[in-house]
Amino acid sequence: PNAFILFSQEVYDDFKRQYPDCKRPHLVRLIAREYNDLSDAEKQVYREKSKLLRAKFDAEKEPVLRQLGGPTKKRSATPYGLFWKELFATGQLPRESITKEMAGEVSHKWKHLSEGEKAKYSRLAQEDRDDHR
């Protein structure tokens, strides 16, 4: 859970007692207002709790996934995916809003790369696969 969720879990019962006739959505708005009024130091307490809980979850998740035979690693990158990633990294594509036209342009650029240029991305993808074994 994120910091706000942890805060709201902690104070919800108090708010419910204080405002017994309030519906849940209104209570959540009141709690959000109170959370937003906290100082950064007060919010940091909840952020740290959130980080600790996430780390604990991640540590406990891996053995369970292995036991169930599920994936425990992210998928390896593809040459085309690495080409996209490079376009983002170099600022040639904006991260916030990709349009169909932009995707078409990237596809066109990829199709018109020389075999030598595509080989660079294939090598990087192979290295990524090797790292995930």
C-alpha positions in Angstrom: 0.0 0.0 0.0 1.1 3.5 -0.7 1.7 6.2 2.0 -1.9 7.6 1.7 -3.5 4.2 2.0 -1.5 3.4 5.2 -2.5 6.8 6.7 -6.1 6.3 5.8 -6.1 2.8 7.3 -4.7 4.2 10.5 -7.3 7.1 10.9 -10.4 5.7 9.2 -12.1 4.3 12.3 -11.5 7.7 14.1 -13.1 9.5 11.2 -16.0 7.1 11.1 -16.6 7.7 14.9 -16.3 11.4 14.4 -18.6 11.5 11.4 -21.0 8.6 11.8 -23.5 9.7 9.2 -20.9 10.3 6.5 -20.8 7.9 3.5 -17.4 6.3 2.7 -16.6 8.6 -0.3 -17.0 11.7 1.8 -14.9 10.2 4.6 -12.1 9.4 2.1 -12.2 13.1 0.9 -11.9 14.3 4.6 -9.0 11.9 5.2 -7.3 13.0 2.0 -7.6 16.6 3.1 -6.0 15.8 6.4 -3.3 13.8 4.7 -2.5 16.7 2.4 -2.2 19.0 5.4 0.5 16.8 7.0 4.0 18.1 6.9 6.6 16.4 4.7 8.2 14.9 7.8 4.9 13.4 8.9 4.2 12.0 5.4 7.7 10.6 5.3 6.8 8.2 8.2 4.1 6.7 6.0 6.3 6.6 2.9 9.0 4.7 4.8 6.4 2.2 6.1 5.2 1.8 2.5 8.8 1.1 1.3 9.4 -1.4 4.1 6.1 -3.3 3.3 6.9 -3.3 -0.4 10.4 -4.7 0.2 8.9 -7.4 2.5 6.3 -8.2 -0.1 8.9 -8.5 -2.9 11.1 -10.7 -0.8 8.2 -13.1 0.1 6.8 -13.1 -3.4 9.8 -14.7 -5.2 9.8 -18.0 -3.3 6.0 -18.3 -3.7 6.2 -17.7 -7.5 9.0 -20.2 -7.8 7.0 -22.8 -5.9 3.9 -22.2 -8.1 6.1 -22.4 -11.2 5.3 -18.8 -12.2 7.6 -16.2 -13.7 10.1 -14.6 -11.2 11.9 -12.4 -13.7 10.9 -9.8 -16.2 10.7 -10.7 -19.8 13.8 -10.2 -21.9 13.9 -7.2 -24.2 13.3 -7.5 -28.0 15.5 -5.8 -30.6 12.5 -3.7 -31.6 11.7 -2.8 -28.0 15.3 -1.7 -27.4 15.0 0.5 -30.5 12.0 2.2 -29.0 13.8 2.5 -25.7 16.7 4.3 -27.4 14.4 6.7 -29.1 12.9 7.6 -25.8 16.3 7.9 -24.1 17.7 10.2 -26.8 14.6 12.4 -26.7 13.5 11.6 -30.2 10.1 10.4 -28.8 8.1 12.1 -26.0 7.3 9.6 -23.2 4.0 11.2 -22.2 1.8 10.7 -25.3 2.5 8.3 -28.1 0.1 8.6 -31.0 -0.7 6.0 -33.7 1.2 8.2 -36.1 4.3 8.2 -34.0 4.1 4.5 -33.6 3.8 4.2 -37.4 6.9 6.4 -37.9 8.9 4.3 -35.5 7.8 1.1 -37.3 8.8 2.8 -40.6 12.2 3.8 -39.2 12.8 0.2 -37.9 11.8 -1.4 -41.3 14.3 0.9 -43.1 17.3 0.3 -40.8 20.1 -1.6 -42.4 20.8 -5.2 -41.3 23.9 -3.9 -39.6 22.0 -1.4 -37.6 19.4 -4.0 -36.6 22.2 -6.3 -35.6 23.2 -3.9 -32.9 19.7 -4.2 -31.2 19.7 -8.0 -31.7 23.1 -8.2 -29.9 21.7 -6.1 -27.0 18.6 -8.2 -26.8 20.7 -11.4 -26.7 22.7 -9.9 -23.9 19.5 -9.1 -22.0 18.3 -12.7 -22.5 21.6 -14.0 -21.2 21.4 -11.8 -18.2 17.9 -13.2 -17.4 18.9 -16.8 -17.3 
